[in-house]
Amino acid sequence: MASNGVILSFLVIIVLSCIDLSSSGWITLYQHRNYGGVMLVSRPVSNNDYKCFNLLDWMKDRGSSINTHGRCFVLFEHENCQGRSMKVTPDVNCRLNFEDCNFNDITSSFKIC
């Protein structure tokens, strides 16, 4: 009989194979510069989903770098995409170190561009 881990892995593979990632963008927010420290957020976001995503309380005000995975995102200082904002694209240098754009440790929400 297969172990629970094998069954779970099989189910995850089936579910992931059904997801159309071509219509999604990924965002990965890191605690430290240069993609270091704790990975605070790593999730797909639909290209057609322009709604605001609030970070969980333990994630807020901790981000210092972001991997946009080739997409454009806007980060916001407060929940509900309010307050100061920073547009981050793959060619923005401060994506590796938010201090370079005076946006270190203040991100509380984001949305896709």
ZAMARGU-4260 file (C-alpha; in steps of 0.2 Angstrom, whole numbers, plus 5000, padded with zeros to 4 digits):
<rodrens>
0) 5000/5000/5000 | 5006/5017/4996 | 5011/5029/5010 | 5001/5045/5013 | 5016/5055/5007
5) 5016/5046/4990 | 4998/5049/4988 | 4999/5067/4993 | 5013/5070/4980 | 5003/5061/4967
10) 4988/5072/4970 | 4998/5088/4970 | 5005/5084/4953 | 4988/5081/4946 | 4981/5097/4953
15) 4997/5107/4946 | 4995/5099/4929 | 4977/5106/4928 | 4982/5124/4932 | 4985/5135/4917
20) 5001/5145/4922 | 5002/5154/4905 | 4989/5166/4911 | 4997/5169/4928 | 5011/5179/4935
25) 5021/5174/4950 | 5026/5186/4964 | 5039/5181/4977 | 5043/5193/4991 | 5058/5190/5002
30) 5063/5196/5020 | 5080/5202/5015 | 5089/5210/5000 | 5095/5200/4985 | 5081/5187/4988
35) 5087/5182/5005 | 5079/5177/5021 | 5062/5171/5023 | 5051/5169/5008 | 5036/5180/5014
40) 5025/5177/4999 | 5026/5165/4984 | 5010/5164/4974 | 5003/5165/4957 | 4992/5179/4952
45) 4981/5179/4937 | 4985/5192/4923 | 4967/5197/4923 | 4966/5199/4942 | 4969/5217/4946
50) 4962/5216/4963 | 4972/5221/4978 | 4980/5207/4989 | 4984/5211/5007 | 4998/5202/5015
55) 4995/5192/5031 | 4999/5201/5047 | 5016/5192/5050 | 5022/5196/5032 | 5018/5215/5033
60) 5032/5228/5034 | 5045/5215/5032 | 5049/5214/5013 | 5066/5219/5006 | 5067/5211/4989
65) 5055/5204/4976 | 5056/5192/4961 | 5042/5197/4949 | 5046/5182/4938 | 5045/5193/4923
70) 5029/5202/4927 | 5025/5220/4934 | 5018/5222/4951 | 5014/5238/4962 | 5018/5237/4980
75) 5009/5247/4993 | 5013/5254/5010 | 4996/5250/5018 | 4982/5237/5017 | 4970/5238/5002
80) 4983/5245/4991 | 4983/5262/5000 | 4997/5274/5004 | 5014/5276/4995 | 5017/5264/4981
85) 5032/5257/4971 | 5030/5249/4954 | 5041/5235/4951 | 5046/5227/4935 | 5060/5215/4930
90) 5071/5229/4925 | 5069/5240/4941 | 5086/5239/4950 | 5078/5241/4968 | 5068/5225/4966
95) 5084/5217/4974 | 5085/5230/4988 | 5070/5240/4993 | 5082/5252/5002 | 5087/5259/4986
100) 5070/5266/4983 | 5066/5270/5001 | 5053/5256/5002 | 5061/5244/5014 | 5051/5235/5027
105) 5034/5244/5023 | 5025/5233/5010 | 5008/5228/5016 | 4998/5225/5000 | 5001/5222/4981
110) 4993/5221/4964 | 4998/5216/4947 | 5001/5230/4934
</rodrens>
